[in-house]
Amino acid sequence: MRDAGGRWKGSDAERFRSDWESTHSALLAKVIQALADAGRAAALHADAQERASSASCHGSAAAGPAGSPGNAASGPAARNLPDRTDHSVPRHPERGRPDLTPKELHRLRNMVSAAASGGNFLAGNDADVNRLREALAALKPAQLDQLLASLNDDELRQLGAGAAGDGKGWFNSEGTTPFERQQLLDQLLSKASTEQVHRLKDLIPWAQPDGTAMGDPARPEGADPSTTKSWMEPRFPVIGERPSADDIRQGQYGDCVVLAAAGAMINADTGWAREHVTDNGNGTVSVLLFDKNGHEQWVTVTSDLPANSKGAQMGAKAGFGGNWPAYVEKALAQVYTEDDSNDGTKEGTPPDQAWQPGNYRAIEGNWGPDVFQYLAGPDITRTTAADDLWEAARQGRPALVTTLVDLPESPPNGYHTSHAYFVTGLDPEGNLLLQNPWGSHYPVLTVTPQEFEDKYQDASVAR
């Protein structure tokens, strides 16, 4: 029997509801939990297998020459990922027409020549580099291709060499900063045709960072250094249909702070990845980062990623919401200037050094506020006070937490020393929830205010 609203009523209905509430719902909840546990176990096993297979050859010769594509689908975890359409927001949707006049082309070619020359000891070529960048910013993609086609290989090599210098002169102490250099490269790479992108990558060495790794010392098996210089072209999209914090899956690089910061940003704003990372459709990817003046600037890199000795992605792994974390790594490696020589290294390997922009090793083992400012802007607060961190979590602000160097007494399951986690919120009891950037299948840490002050080093909070 059903009532006027179509709901089942009567003694049979009441008996079913009673059985459901007392027995069936509990059994279903157990099944759901068992499936979730099995999924996490499978993901952990896949991660362990992938690390073991790459560790067996770390430090060996590269699987292929630099720039050669690898097998993007290798590794158990990768085979579980769907091949989806990219959902990037295009930066340059209209290519325009190659309609530069001979006079305009001549003017631009002269600007290229001035930027390529560092011979002016009074002024350097810093201003020339910036003038060229501003001129390129006004061009449509088809016009840029017209200019690039008019330049021979030697002219492009000289431009790369000139922009790679410090740009300083007698009256210019700062010179060309890494961000200014990358802004010039951004205008070239983000708009160029695929053919010209390959040409620029071949002729400008600093268009590609050094992909070697110190490794992640926080892993239970220790750091896994790599000297491979192989690159691969991933098949998974840069931006999937629904990017989320579950896409954060740290790879072989010891850059937990970078991935924790990225996780904190997308946890606070689910649209962050789509607004800050985009596939340009020409073999390049652009990432929007903050420069030292607190201004957002696009950093454009080629779409290939460092490969381990088995040909799989060495950095952050693709998630169901896309491969965007790997490009945050790559773009940051191109402009990061905060590295120091205080990172620990594996026994028997050379001591750490301060790596310059253009090296993945520069983004390994760094301090929370230093990294966070590139993703969230300069307004970063470091705190050891639980009240400050809990208030930030209640407000939904991005935050990451770092653990102690030495293992504390009675550490919770999933606690790793010298590691960074990102805040995902508060549970119903008011405890802080921390996600491991190694992946959402690792244990979530539930932290009380007293535990934070006793067992954690500090927190970095963004506005």
N, C-alpha and C positions, 0 to 999 in steps of 0.2 A: 504494500500500500504506500502511496506517495501523497504528500500534502499538496496544497495549492502552489507552493513554490517548487515542486518537483523533487523534494527531499524524501528519502526513504524513511518510513516510520513504522512503528509496531514493535512487537517483542523480538522478532528476528533482527531487526535493525539495531535495537538496543544491545542484544547479545553480541552482534558483530562489533559494535563500537567498543564494548567492554573488552572483548578478546583483543581487538586491535591495540587499545591503549595499554593493556596489561602484558601482552605477549608479542604480537606480530611486529609492532613498531620497534620494540627493543631488539628483536631478531634482525630486522632490516637494518637498524643502526649498527649492529655488530658486523653485518655483511659489508656495509659501506665502509666501516673503519678497517676491516680486514683488507678490502680492496685498496684503500688508501695506503695502508701499511705495506702491502705487496708492491704497489707502485713505487713507493719511496725506496724499498729494498732493491727493486730492480734498477732504479736510477742510480743508487749508490754503488751497486755491483757494476753497472756499466761504466760509471766514473772510474772505479778502481781498475777495471780492465783496460780502459783507455790510457790511464796514467801508467799502468804497468807496461803496456805495449810500447809507449813512447819512451819510458825510462830505460828500456833495454838497450836503446841505442843513443842515449843522450850524449852529446859531445862528439858524435860521429860526423862524417861528411854528409852534406846535404843530399836529400833524396833526388834532387834534380837541380839544374842551374837556377840561379836567382832569376825570379820573374816567371819561371815555368809553372803552369797550373798543376795542381794536385787533384786528388780524388776527394771532393768536398763531402761525399757521403760516407767516408770511412769512419769506423768507430761505432760501437753498439748504440750509444746515445743518439748519434746523428741519424741512424736508420729509423728511429721512432718519430722523427719530425716530419710533418707534412710539407709538401712542396706547394707553397701558396703564391698567389699573385701579390706583387708589391703594392703597398698602400701609401707610398710616399706622396708628400705634397710637392709638386714641381716648383723649382725656383725660377726657371726660365722657360715658361710654357710656349712662348712665341719665338721662333728662330729668326724671324725677319728675313731680309734679303741682303745679299752681298753687294750693296750699292754704294760703297765708299768711293768717292771721286779720287782721281789720281793725286790731287792736292792733299786731300785728307789722308790718303795712304802714305804719302811722302812725309807728312807731319808726324804720323804715328811711328813710322820707321826711324825717324830722327830721334824720337823719344826713347825708342828701344835702344838705339845706339848710345844715348846719354846714360841710360840706366845701366847699361853693360859696362861702362867705363868707370873705373875707380881712380882715374889718374889725377883728379883735381884735389891736391893736397890741402887746399884751403877749405873747401866746402864738402869734399867727398861726393858720393853719388846718392846719399840717402834721400835728398829732396827729389832727385831725378826718378828714383824708384817709386816714390809716392805719387809724383805727377803722372807717371806712366799708369800706375794702378787706377788713379782717378779717371784717366782717359779711357782705359779699358772698361771701367764700370759703366760708361755711357754707351758702349757698343752692344748691339744685338749679337746673338751667337753666330749668325751667318756672316756678320761683318768681322767678328773676331777671326773666324776661319779664313776669311779673305786676307786678313793681315798675316796670319800664321803661314798661309800658303806662299806669301810674298817673301818670307824670310827663309834663308837657307839654313842648313844644320849648324854651320859655324856661328851664325848670328844668334841662334837660340842657345847654343852652348855658352857663348860669351854673355848673354843675358843672364843665364843661370849662375855663371861664375860671378858676375858683377853684383847680383842680388844676394848671393851667398856671403859676400864680404860684410864687414861691419858697417860699411857706408860712411865711416867717420872722416872728417876733415879737421883742419886746424880750428875752425869755428863751430864744430859740431861734435860735441863730446859723446852724445848718446848713440848716434848712428842709426842704422837699420835694425830694429828689434825683430825677434823671431815672429811676432804677430804681424808686423808690417811686411816681412818677407812672405809669410803665408797668405796675406791678403792679396799680394800680387799673384801668387800661384793660384789662389782661389779664382780670381778673375779669368785666368787662363784655363784651368782645368774644368771648372763648373760649366763653362759655355762651349768649349771646343767640341768638335765632332769626335767620334770614337777614334778615327784614324789619327787625328791631331793629338788626342790624349796619349796614345801609344808613343807618338813621336816625342812629346814633351817629357814623358817618363823616361825614355831612353836617353834624352839629351840633357836633362837636368837631374843630376844624381840625388840632390837633396829632396826631390819630390817624393822619395820613398825613404821612410825611416829604417834604421838598423833594427832588425827583428830579433836579435839574440836575447836570451833571457838569463837572469840570475836564478829564477825559480821562486817558489813559495815556501819559506822555511816553516810556516805555521802548519803545513800538512803533517799528518802523523808519520808519514814515511820520510819527511824532510824535503828540503829544496831539490828541485830537479832542473839543474842548469841546462841550457841548450845553446850550442854554437851554430845551429843550422841556419842557413840563409836562403831557404826555399820559400816560395810563395804559391798560394793556391787561390783559385777563383771559386767562392762559395756558390752553391745553387740555391740556397734559401734566401728569401726576400730580406731586404734591409728593414723594412717596416711591414709587419704582418697585419692581420685584420684587427687584433686587439692586443697591442703591446701592454705589458704589465710588469710588476716586480718579479713575477715568476720567470721572466726572461733572463734574469741575472744568474749567470752560471760561469763563475771564474774558471779560467783555464790554467795554463802552465805558468803564466807570469805571476810574480809575487806582488800583485797590485790590488789587494783586497780593499784598500781605502778607495781606490778609483771605482771599483764595482759597487762597494757599499754606498758611495756618494751617488752613483747613478741610480741605485735601487731606492735610496731615500728620495730622490727627485721624482721618480715616477710613482712611488708610493703616495707622495703628497699631491701629485697632479698626474692623473692617468693620461693626459694629453701631452705630457712632456716629451716623450720620444718622438711623436709625430711632428711636434713643433720645432724640435732641435736636431733631428737627424733626417736626411732625405737622400734618396737615390736619384741622381741627376739623369739617369738613363743613358749615359754615354761612357760608362766604365769608371765613373767617379761617384763619391759619396761626400756630402757636406754635413758638417757638425757645427752647431752654433755654440760657441764658448765665450766666456767673459775674458777680456784682456786685463792687463795690469791697471788700467784706468777705470775699470768697472763698466766697460762698454761691450756689448755683445758683438762678436765678429764671427763670420763664417770661416771655418777651416776645412778645405777640401782635400781629400786624399783619393788615391786610386782604389778601386773596389777589391783588389786582391789583398789577401791577408796572410800573415806568417803561417807557415806550415811546419809541423813537427817532422821527425824523421820517417813517419809513416804516411805523410802527405795529408794529414787531417789538420784542422784549425788548431793552432797552438794557443791562441788567446781565448777570450771569452767565447763560449759556445752559443750557437743559435738556440733560441727558445721558440715556443709556439707563436709568440708575438713578433718574431723577426730576429735579425742578426745585428740589430742596432748597438748593443753593448760593445761588440768588437770594434765598431767604427768610432765609438767614444774613446776607446783605448788608443786607436791609431791616430786620431786627430790630436789627442792630448799629448801623445809621444812627440808630435811635431813641434809643439810650442811650450812644453813644460820647462820652466826655468828654476824651480824650487828644489831640485835634487841636491843632496849633500852626500858626504862620504861616510855616513854613520850606519848604513845598513849592514847587518850581519851577513856573512857569506858562508857557504858550505866549506867544511874542513877540507883542506887540500886545494882550494881554489884561490885565486888572487883576492886580496882585500878589496872592499868596495871603493869606488871613486865617485866624484860628483859628475854625473853624466849630463851632457849638454842636450838641448832640444834636438830632435831627430833620432833619438834612441829610446826604444821601449824600456831599457833598463833605467831611464830617468824616472819612469812612473812606478817603479817597484819600490816597496818599503817606505812610503812617505807618510807625513803627518797629516791628520785629518783636515785642519783648517787650510793648509797649503793647497791640497787637492780640491777641496770643496769650493773654493773661491772661483775656480775655472768653470764650474757647473752651475753654481748658485749665485755668484756675484760676491762682492767684497764684504758684505755684511754678515760675517761668520762669527759666532761666539763660541769660545771654548769654555767648558764648565766642568767642574767636579762636584757640583751641588745637585742633589737629586731633585730638589724643588724646581730648579730651573728646567731640567730635562723633562720632568713630568708635565710641567706647564706647556712646554713646547709640543709634547706629544698630544696633549688635550687640544691644542690649537691646530694640530695637523701639520706642523712645520717639519721640513726635512731635517733629519738628525741621524748621525752615526755614532757608534760607541766603540771604543777600543779596549781590549783586555790587557791584563798585566803581563809583564815579561816572564815572571815566574808563576807557576801554577799555585793558586790559592788553596786554602784548606777547604775540603768538601766542594769541589767545583761541580756545577750542574752538568748533566749530560749534554754534550755538544759544545762545551766550552773549550776553546783553543787559545793558547797564549800568543801574545804579539799579533793579534788578529783584529780585524774590524768587522762589525756587524751593523746593519741599519735598522732603525726603529720602524715598525709597522703599525704601532698603536698601543692601546691599553686593553687588557682583558677585562671581563665584567667585575673582577675583584680589584681593579686598579693597578695591576702589575704591568710592567713594561714588557713589550714583545719585541724580540730581536731576531732578524732573519740573517742567516749566514750567506754571504755572497757566493759561496761555493754552489748554492742551489737551494730551491725551496724544499727539496726532498731531504735536506739535513735537518736535525732537530731545531725547533724554534726555542729560544731561550726565554724563560719567563722570569722576570727580575723584579724584586722588591726594592724600594728606595734604599734600605739598609744594605742589601746585597750589591747594589750599584756602587755605593760608597766604599764597600769593603773589598769587592772582587773585580772592579773595573778601573781602568786608568783615568779616562775622561770621556767627554762627549763633545762633538762639534755640531752646532745647531745653526741652520740657515734661516733667514727671514724671507 
